[in-house]
């Protein structure tokens, strides 16, 4: 009897040992979360320039060996997600004026990595055939021709806040800011431009639309839309410690108006976004190698 009980005990111990070894093996196969890096969460807004820059930098980071998830979000969500750590990086921050409202709320909790593009601008834009409108003040005199409407983009864009301020500050009583999307705004501009009808839109530089059509910015004597804008690269706090190599690439990323407009023009002509980005990378190998630190 004692021998039988002893054998039962030994058998039970053996089963426990096997279960422990199996559990450890499963944990080893699954990883502990530290040895295998998570994909970089790369946030961007659906503006033509940001689509171009994010696709280029995604390919550059992938070339460096990183896995990247591109995440398109509204501008406000982009800042909120960087501050909370749900997004890792972005190269889509327009400052100091365009997205100032978001920076004021979330900026203390975000790492401003640096400027990746200068010489940018935002404002209200009309076709040059509208010779009687040269200033935002002039819009009040053409309310009927414009249906008292300013065609905007996505409602969360900082530029929409600037435009609503312009309506108030310039006394454009009765005017409505029509929220849409970048694509929707351009469709409306295309349709009315073909018939030389009156239209005013929110637009920014760089943008391929200025090469496609004869357009002009309206004078902004009150400075509602600010002066020169810069596009900044941002990262969540702690990203530089967690991923120093990717952070260093982001720090080195900087390009010109000519560079970004080249990619934007190819996309606008119908080329796939990734193909357009890869075309630019192939044609600018020295610049990309410098970003990579080679």
C-alpha positions, 0 to 999 in steps of 0.5 A, a space after each residue: 500500500 505504501 509503495 502504491 501511495 509513493 508511486 502515486 505521489 511521484 506520478 503527481 509530481 511528474 505531471 506537475 513538472 511537465 505542466 510547468 515545463 509546458 507553460 514555460 515553453 508556451 511563454 517562451 514562444 509567445 515572447 515577453 514583450 521586450 524582445 520583440 518590438 511593437 510596430 511603430 504607430 505612425 499618425 498622419 492627417 489626410 492632407 496631400 503633403 502629409 500623405 506624401 511625407 508619411 509614405 516616404 518616411 514609412 518606407 525609410 523606416 521599413 528600410 531601416 528594419 522597423 515595422 510601421 503601421 500608418 494610422 490616418 486620424 483627425 488632427 485633434 486625435 493625432 495630438 491627443 494620441 501622441 500625448 497619451 502614447 497611443 501613437 508613436 510619431 507623426 510628421 504632420 504638425 503644422 505650427 505655430 498657427 495652424 494647429 496652435 489650438 491643439 498644441 496649447 492643449 497637448 504640447 506639454 506631453 509631446 516631444 517636438 522632434 524638429 522642423 521637417 519642412 519650412 516655407 509653408 502657408 495657409 489661408 483663403 484662396 480664390 481663382 485669379 479670374 476673380 479680379 475683384 477679390 484680393 483681400 478677405 475684406 472683399 468677400 463681403 462685397 461678393 456674398 451673392 456670387 459666393 453663396 455666402 460660403 467658404 468651402 473648407 476641409 475636415 472639421 477637425 483641421 486647425 485651419 478651420 478654426 482660423 477660418 471661422 475666426 476670419 469670418 468673425 474678425 472680418 465681419 463676414 456676416 451671413 457667411 458659412 464655413 462648409 466643412 468637407 474634406 481635402 478631396 471634397 474641397 478640391 472636387 468643388 474647386 475643380 467643378 466651379 473653376 472649369 466654368 469660372 464661377 466664384 469660389 473661395 476655399 481653405 488651402 495651404 502651400 505646398 499643394 499641387 493645386 497651385 500648379 494645376 490652376 491659377 490661384 491666389 491667396 487673399 490678403 490677410 491684413 489682420 493676420 488671422 492665418 499667421 505668417 510662415 508655417 512650419 511642419 514639425 515632426 513629433 513623437 510621444 514622450 519616451 519614444 527616444 528612449 524606447 527606440 533611439 534608432 528610429 528617433 534619430 532617423 526622425 530627427 534627421 528627416 528634413 526636405 524641401 518644398 520641391 521634394 514634397 511637391 514632386 511626390 504630391 504631383 505624382 500622387 495627384 496624377 494617379 500614381 499609387 502613394 507608395 509607388 510615388 514615395 518609392 520613386 522619390 526615394 530612388 531618385 534621392 538616394 543621398 538624402 535618404 542615406 543621410 536620414 538613415 545615418 549612413 
